[in-house]
Amino acid sequence: TGRYEISDSQWQLIEDIVSPAQSMGRPRKDDRQMLNGIFWALCSGAKWRDLPERYGPWSTVYARFRQWRDDGTFEAVLSRLQLRLREDGLMDLETWMIDQLPFVQHAPPLVEAKGGSEEPLDHALGRSRGGITTKIHLICDRLGWPIAFTLSAGQESDTRYFMPTLEKVHLPGSLGRPRKRCRYIVADKGYDSDELRRYCDRVRIKPVIAQRKMKRKPRPGLPRGFDKPMYRQRNIVERSFSWLKEFRRIATRYEKLARSFYAMVCVLAYAAVYEPTFRTEPKEVH
């Protein structure tokens, strides 16, 4: 297989999701070939029209990307791979990290563009110091594996998307209910909020969040113990963002619709989990 192509064993793991059995109708273009074409577009950042001929017609690859984006195929693939990580004991379920990072938009979308009922009105775009940007709010575990993420406009605050991102966690297991909570959540000062800490108390998560240097009213639960050694591990999520920025279609948002950009991040999360040829460096484990 090529640098941006999945191996036979990896394809067997997700084949039933990506390429379901077809009983009638005209035969589809090879789904594995289409998926490899999407990987190529993700890593190169090139236009769909510039896809190499070995992946087939660019319009077919793009149409397959839109189909998988809309029917939840990419999320299902990521869920399958997270299940494999849990079964192999490679995912830390005790300590998670959360952070956000703005990604620059190549060009603003058309105001009249329609993206369906699931598309936010602002296309997850807003003006920040870096210009027109989209924020990715990411939760990863202590080993750097992506768990859940959401998108927001660039000017949105960190704390506003803490709870929605945590509520998106849905880690399947071979037995019992899916895992939705961890024991510790590590975040920087941007997430220092009394409301956020009360939410963590309700869901029985211990927040390891640095406090801002400001005067506070005496309230129940403050001051809290602060685990400095655990907080130093927060660089793991920052390294994950650095790795994301190595891919041109993520570092610069070329997709007009937010759900198309979300789907591309899903594809990259798949690459992070199960495609080591996409990595320039091995993940560090502490």
C-alpha positions as CSV (number, residue, x, y, z in Angstrom):
1,T,0.0,0.0,0.0
2,G,1.0,3.6,-0.6
3,R,1.7,6.2,2.1
4,Y,-1.9,7.4,2.2
5,E,-3.6,4.1,1.7
6,I,-4.9,1.6,4.2
7,S,-3.6,-1.9,4.5
8,D,-5.6,-5.1,4.0
9,S,-6.0,-5.8,7.8
10,Q,-7.2,-2.3,8.5
11,W,-9.7,-2.5,5.6
12,Q,-11.1,-5.7,7.0
13,L,-11.8,-4.0,10.3
14,I,-14.1,-1.3,8.8
15,E,-15.2,-2.9,5.5
16,D,-18.7,-3.8,6.8
17,I,-19.3,-0.1,7.7
18,V,-17.8,1.6,4.7
19,S,-18.7,-1.0,2.0
20,P,-22.0,-2.8,2.9
21,A,-23.2,-5.6,0.7
22,Q,-25.0,-4.5,-2.4
23,S,-27.9,-6.7,-3.5
24,M,-29.1,-4.9,-6.7
25,G,-28.4,-1.9,-8.9
26,R,-25.4,-0.8,-10.8
27,P,-22.1,-1.8,-9.1
28,R,-20.5,0.9,-7.0
29,K,-17.0,2.2,-7.5
30,D,-14.6,0.5,-5.2
31,D,-15.1,1.9,-1.7
32,R,-11.6,1.3,-0.6
33,Q,-10.3,3.2,-3.6
34,M,-12.7,6.1,-2.8
35,L,-11.5,6.2,0.9
36,N,-7.9,6.3,-0.2
37,G,-8.7,9.2,-2.4
38,I,-10.3,11.1,0.5
39,F,-7.1,10.4,2.5
40,W,-5.0,11.9,-0.3
41,A,-7.2,15.0,-0.4
42,L,-6.9,15.4,3.4
43,C,-3.1,15.2,3.5
44,S,-2.4,17.2,0.3
45,G,-4.9,20.0,0.8
46,A,-5.4,20.0,-3.0
47,K,-8.7,20.6,-4.8
48,W,-10.9,17.7,-5.4
49,R,-10.4,18.2,-9.1
50,D,-6.7,17.6,-8.7
51,L,-7.1,14.0,-7.4
52,P,-4.8,11.6,-9.2
53,E,-6.4,9.3,-11.7
54,R,-5.6,6.2,-9.7
55,Y,-8.4,7.0,-7.3
56,G,-11.0,7.3,-10.1
57,P,-13.1,10.3,-11.2
58,W,-12.8,13.2,-8.7
59,S,-16.6,13.8,-8.8
60,T,-17.2,10.2,-7.7
61,V,-14.8,10.5,-4.8
62,Y,-16.3,13.7,-3.7
63,A,-19.8,12.3,-4.0
64,R,-18.8,9.4,-1.8
65,F,-17.3,11.7,0.7
66,R,-20.6,13.7,0.9
67,Q,-22.6,10.4,1.2
68,W,-20.4,9.2,4.1
69,R,-20.5,12.6,5.7
70,D,-24.3,12.7,5.7
71,D,-25.1,9.2,6.8
72,G,-22.6,9.1,9.7
73,T,-20.2,6.6,8.2
74,F,-17.1,8.5,9.4
75,E,-18.4,8.7,13.0
76,A,-19.2,4.9,12.9
77,V,-15.7,4.1,11.7
78,L,-14.1,6.2,14.5
79,S,-16.4,4.5,17.0
80,R,-15.3,1.0,15.8
81,L,-11.6,2.0,16.1
82,Q,-12.1,3.4,19.6
83,L,-13.8,0.1,20.5
84,R,-10.7,-1.8,19.3
85,L,-8.4,0.5,21.4
86,R,-10.5,-0.2,24.5
87,E,-10.5,-4.0,23.9
88,D,-6.7,-3.9,23.5
89,G,-6.2,-1.9,26.6
90,L,-4.6,1.0,24.8
91,M,-7.0,3.8,25.9
92,D,-6.8,5.6,29.2
93,L,-10.3,5.9,30.6
94,E,-9.2,7.7,33.8
95,T,-7.5,11.0,32.7
96,W,-8.6,13.1,29.8
97,M,-7.5,16.5,28.5
98,I,-9.5,19.2,26.7
99,D,-8.3,22.2,24.8
100,Q,-9.2,24.3,21.7
101,L,-7.3,25.8,18.8
102,P,-8.4,28.1,16.0
103,F,-7.9,27.1,12.4
104,V,-7.8,29.6,9.6
105,Q,-10.5,29.6,6.9
106,H,-9.1,29.9,3.4
107,A,-12.1,32.0,2.2
108,P,-15.4,32.9,3.8
109,P,-18.4,30.8,2.5
110,L,-21.2,32.4,0.5
111,V,-23.9,33.9,2.7
112,E,-26.6,32.2,0.7
113,A,-25.0,28.7,0.9
114,K,-27.3,26.0,2.3
115,G,-25.9,23.1,4.2
116,G,-29.1,21.4,5.5
117,S,-30.7,21.4,8.9
118,E,-27.6,20.2,10.7
119,E,-25.4,23.1,9.4
120,P,-25.0,26.0,11.8
121,L,-26.0,29.4,10.5
122,D,-22.5,30.8,10.8
123,H,-20.9,27.7,9.3
124,A,-18.7,27.6,12.6
125,L,-16.8,30.6,11.3
126,G,-16.0,33.8,13.2
127,R,-13.5,36.6,13.4
128,S,-10.7,36.4,16.0
129,R,-7.1,37.7,16.1
130,G,-6.1,35.3,13.4
131,G,-8.8,36.5,11.0
132,I,-11.7,34.3,9.9
133,T,-11.3,31.1,12.0
134,T,-12.9,27.9,13.2
135,K,-12.1,26.5,16.6
136,I,-11.8,22.8,17.2
137,H,-12.6,21.8,20.8
138,L,-10.8,18.4,21.4
139,I,-10.9,15.8,24.1
140,C,-8.1,13.2,24.1
141,D,-7.0,10.7,26.7
142,R,-3.6,10.6,28.5
143,L,-2.0,8.8,25.6
144,G,-3.2,11.3,23.0
145,W,-6.0,9.3,21.3
146,P,-8.9,11.5,20.1
147,I,-12.1,10.9,22.0
148,A,-14.5,13.6,21.0
149,F,-14.5,17.1,19.4
150,T,-16.8,19.9,18.4
151,L,-16.5,23.0,16.2
152,S,-17.3,26.6,17.0
153,A,-16.7,30.1,15.6
154,G,-13.3,31.6,16.2
155,Q,-14.5,34.2,18.7
156,E,-16.4,31.8,21.0
157,S,-15.1,31.3,24.5
158,D,-13.6,28.0,25.7
159,T,-15.9,27.4,28.7
160,R,-19.0,27.6,26.5
161,Y,-18.1,24.5,24.6
162,F,-16.7,22.5,27.5
163,M,-19.9,20.8,28.4
164,P,-21.2,20.2,24.8
165,T,-17.9,18.6,23.9
166,L,-17.9,16.4,27.0
167,E,-21.5,15.4,26.3
168,K,-20.4,14.1,22.9
169,V,-18.2,11.4,24.5
170,H,-19.6,8.0,23.7
171,L,-16.9,5.3,23.9
172,P,-18.4,1.8,23.1
173,G,-17.3,-1.2,25.0
174,S,-17.6,-4.9,24.5
175,L,-19.7,-5.2,27.6
176,G,-22.0,-2.8,29.4
177,R,-22.9,0.7,28.6
178,P,-20.7,3.1,26.6
179,R,-18.2,5.1,28.6
180,K,-19.1,8.8,28.9
181,R,-17.1,10.1,31.8
182,C,-13.6,10.0,33.1
183,R,-12.2,10.4,36.6
184,Y,-10.0,13.5,35.9
185,I,-10.3,16.2,33.3
186,V,-7.3,18.5,32.7
187,A,-7.6,22.0,31.2
188,D,-5.8,25.3,31.1
189,K,-6.9,28.6,32.7
190,G,-9.3,29.3,29.8
191,Y,-11.7,26.8,31.4
192,D,-11.5,28.3,34.9
193,S,-15.2,28.8,35.7
194,D,-17.3,28.2,38.8
195,E,-20.2,27.0,36.6
196,L,-17.9,24.5,34.9
197,R,-16.5,23.2,38.2
198,R,-20.0,22.8,39.6
199,Y,-20.9,20.8,36.4
200,C,-17.9,18.5,37.0
201,D,-19.1,18.0,40.6
202,R,-22.5,16.9,39.3
203,V,-21.1,14.3,36.9
204,R,-18.4,13.2,39.4
205,I,-15.4,14.4,37.5
206,K,-12.4,16.0,39.3
207,P,-11.3,19.1,37.3
208,V,-7.6,19.7,37.2
209,I,-7.8,23.3,36.0
210,A,-5.4,26.1,36.8
211,Q,-7.0,29.2,38.3
212,R,-6.8,32.7,37.0
213,K,-5.1,35.3,39.1
214,M,-8.1,37.2,40.2
215,K,-10.1,37.9,43.3
216,R,-12.8,35.4,44.1
217,K,-15.8,35.4,46.4
218,P,-15.6,32.7,49.0
219,R,-17.8,29.9,47.8
220,P,-18.3,26.2,48.7
221,G,-15.6,24.0,47.2
222,L,-13.0,26.7,46.9
223,P,-10.0,26.7,47.2
224,R,-9.5,23.2,45.7
225,G,-6.5,21.0,45.7
226,F,-4.5,21.4,42.5
227,D,-2.5,18.5,41.1
228,K,0.5,20.0,39.5
229,P,2.1,16.8,38.2
230,M,-1.1,15.8,36.5
231,Y,-1.6,19.3,35.1
232,R,1.9,19.1,33.4
233,Q,0.5,16.3,31.3
234,R,-1.7,18.8,29.5
235,N,1.0,19.2,26.8
236,I,-0.4,15.9,25.4
237,V,-3.4,17.6,23.9
238,E,-1.2,20.5,22.7
239,R,1.0,17.9,20.9
240,S,-2.2,16.4,19.4
241,F,-3.1,19.8,17.9
242,S,0.4,20.2,16.6
243,W,0.0,16.9,14.8
244,L,-3.4,18.0,13.4
245,K,-1.8,21.1,11.9
246,E,0.6,18.9,9.8
247,F,-2.3,18.1,7.5
248,R,-3.0,20.9,5.1
249,R,-6.8,20.4,4.9
250,I,-7.1,20.8,8.6
251,A,-4.4,23.5,9.2
252,T,-6.3,25.6,6.7
253,R,-10.0,25.1,6.4
254,Y,-10.9,24.7,2.7
255,E,-14.4,23.3,3.3
256,K,-17.2,25.7,3.0
257,L,-19.6,23.8,5.2
258,A,-18.9,23.1,8.9
259,R,-20.1,19.6,8.6
260,S,-17.7,18.9,5.8
261,F,-14.8,20.2,7.9
262,Y,-16.1,18.1,10.8
263,A,-16.1,15.0,8.6
264,M,-12.5,15.8,7.5
265,V,-11.5,16.0,11.2
266,C,-13.2,12.6,11.7
267,V,-11.2,11.1,8.9
268,L,-8.0,12.5,10.4
269,A,-9.0,11.1,13.8
270,Y,-9.3,7.7,12.1
271,A,-5.8,8.1,10.7
272,A,-4.5,9.1,14.2
273,V,-6.0,5.9,15.7
274,Y,-5.2,3.2,13.2
275,E,-2.9,4.5,10.4
276,P,0.7,4.9,11.7
277,T,2.0,5.8,8.2
278,F,0.2,9.1,8.6
279,R,2.3,10.1,11.6
280,T,5.6,11.9,11.3
281,E,6.5,11.0,14.9
282,P,5.4,8.2,17.2
283,K,3.1,9.3,20.1
284,E,4.9,9.7,23.4
285,V,3.4,7.7,26.3
286,H,4.0,9.0,29.9
